Structure formats: structure tokens, C-alpha cells
Amino acid sequence: MISFSLAVPAGLIARARRKPITVRVLLAVCLAGVLAVTLLPTDGGPVGDGAMCDLSPPLPQVVTSSSALLNIALFIPAPFFATLAFQRPLTTIATAAAGSGLIELIQAEGSMGRSCSATDIVANTTGALLGAAAGTVWSWRSGQGTRRVRRDVLWGAAVAVTGSVALVATFRSSVTSYVPLTERPGFAAAQRAVEGADTWIAEAAVYVFGKGTEIKQTVTEKHSGMVTARTSRGEITGWWPEKKLAEAASTDNRAETGSLNQDQAQEVSTRFVRRWFPDEVRGAERTVHVSGTGDSAVYMFVYRRYSKGLMMPMRLNVTVTSGGRIMHFTARSVKDPELPESAVAKGEAVRLAREYTGHPVRGALLLAQKVKGKGWRPVWMMGVESGDVLIDAVTGRRIPQDALTRS
């Protein structure tokens, strides 16, 4: 479509001016090809914010990179036909070089998935030089030569100087030099920091989901340290380099038929937590919730640790089927924090909750919570009709829900 929209006007103008039609149509087609290859949107380009361009030295990439060699080849035909059509090789080269710089600037400024680089500019200009040289040789061999050499020199110099000044000024003011990811500060340290994460999470996945589990993908978030493995049987996440599992969920969340009773399922859970959560379950109380009956029962083992009747922030739930499969687990590996002494007893907390809400209290739980600006606090969680009410167990003051933070 681009070729047609340029070739037809070029042919009509050449015919009206009684100029050779074929060479001008071919020039228009070649220009359309350059525009299509360089300016149509794609999914590539460097990752970064704002206009970015790789301004690293073009050598030796311009003669060794396949991409650069393709750029050289792309920019040969149009200058070749332009030289044949206008007999001004120097002006053609200067125009092609300035046009190449403009294309790279558009790639840097526009969100089109194209990558801007100094290597491309040099490669494009090299292609233009070769194309113009070939056109000049062709003209001389055909007996045409070049016309108005002095004017060609003047026009070429003017285009080259004006284009260079304008492009350099624009690049300096609006384009940031793109630094490849592997050369950015801290990259090597970040890579070392996540070495071993894939192996560790894969080992955990096989342990949880069983032998024969295929690892499809592992992703490590270098900033947060979260590592995730997506497998043929489910997904598992954890924290690296702490080597603390966070959660796993089996794709098959239905209870298969099995012969394990509650005590036998508890053994499965115990082996699992001793292997992956030895510190978390030390001194913890275990309760079990059973759903289903007989050979299709599901057992959820809940581990919580208490200190003087106050629930610590550690959380661990493990769900085991009667077939001995770990269907799901969630963990919050938090060390027991140091807390101020509670001064508000349960009865007083009930009275305060009723006073704050005007509703009767249906349940009360004393637990450690992290409060914004205050750190860890003993907090009464009171169940009322309008929802949970949080009361500071030291001061008796109500704590807004949005004041809690997750450690």
C-alpha cells in the first residue's frame, strides 16, 4: 500500500515533466520499503522510560552484526536509483544520512517497538554511500556522467551540515542514551543474588506435587525476591535468598479417593512442615479442619504459635487429601516480634468494642499486628455485626483497618 501510494504519484510527476518514469517509480518503491521496514510498529525495542537510543560506538558491530548488514543492504537501492534520477550523488548521500538520523529519532521518540542506535545510523549511511557510488559508476558507464558537480557539492554540504546540527541538538535535548541491561550498574550483583533460585523452587515443586512434576517456567522478581514456578501440576511461590516457601496450589483441587485417615494425613503434613518450615512450627499449636467424609476426605492442618494467650504473626495452613497429596498450603514466615505488655483485658475490650460500634461482640482474638507508624502491637480483633473491630490492647484505642501493614 505504501509502495503504491508513492509509486503512482512519482510516475505521474515524471511523465508530466517528461522525465524517465521507470527509475523514479523504482526509487519510490525503494523509499516505501525503507519506511515500511523502519517505521511500522513492532513488539521489539529497548525497555526503558522515555525516548532512548543506544549511542555506543558502532564499531565493530556495523560490520559484524547481521542486523547492521541488513540495514546496509536496505539503504543501497534507493540512493542508487536517486543518483540515476537526479545525477547528484553527494546530495543523495547527505540526504540519506540525515533521513536515517531522522528515522532513528522517530524510533526513539515514538512508542512503536523500534530500537534506536548509532550503529543503525552508520549502517544506513554506509548503504547510502554504496548505493550512490554504484549509481555514479552506472551513470558514467552509460555515458551520462554527473551534471552540475559544483552545485551537487554545495547542496550536499548544506544538507549534511544542517541535518547534522539539527539531529545532534535534538538527540542531546530529548533522547537518553540507552544502556543495555547487561551493562547497567548492579546487574552482575543482581544475577548472583538470584543464582540457585530456580533450582531451589523446582526442588520444592517436586516435593509438593510429587515425582514426575514438569517445570514449565520459573520467574524470579529481582527487586522483591519472590520466585515462582509454574508446573504441570500447579504453581508454587517462595522467597529468595531466604529460601522460605509462601504458597502452593495444585491445579487439581478435587479430593481424589484415598485410604488415609486423619492420623495418616497428619503424618504427611508433619513431614512436609519439618522439611520446609522447621522454625515456624517449633512451639506451634496444631488444629485440623476436616471436609468431606470417608475415602474422599480433605484435611487442613492449621499451625499457630501463641505467647501468653497472644497469637503470633506466623501463619501456616497445609491441606492434605485422603490420597496423601498436598493440595494446597499457605505460609507467612515471620519471627515472633517483641511486643509491649497488654493492658486491656478481654472483658474491657468487649466493652470498648460495644461502645465504639453499638453492636454486641460475637468473638474476640488477641493477636500481634503491625500498625503503621507504631510497629508491632498486641491487638484485640473483635467480631461485631458491622465487621471486625481492632482495638489496641495497650491503649484501648480503636485502630482503623487501613492502619495495618503486612510484614
Secondary structure, DSSP 8 states (H G I E B T S, - for coil): -HHHHHHHHHHHHHHHTT--HHHHHHHHHHHHHHHHHHHS--S-S---SSSEEB-S--TTHHHH-HHHHHHHHHTSHHHHHHHHHH--HHHHHHHHHHHHHHHHHHHHHS-SS---BHHHHHHHHHHHHHHHHHHHHHHHHTT---S-HHHHHHHHHHHHHHHHHHHHHHHHHH-EE---GGGSTTHHHHHHHHTTHHHHHHHHHHHHH-TT--EEEEEE-TTT-EEEEEESSEEEEEETTTTEEEEEEES--S-------HHHHHHHHHHHHHHH-HHHHTT-EEEEEEES-GGG-EEEEEEE-EETTEE-S-EEEEEEETTS-EEEEEEE-------------HHHHHHHHHHHHSS-EEEEEEEEEEETTTEEEEEEEEEETTEEEEEETTT--EE-GGGEE--
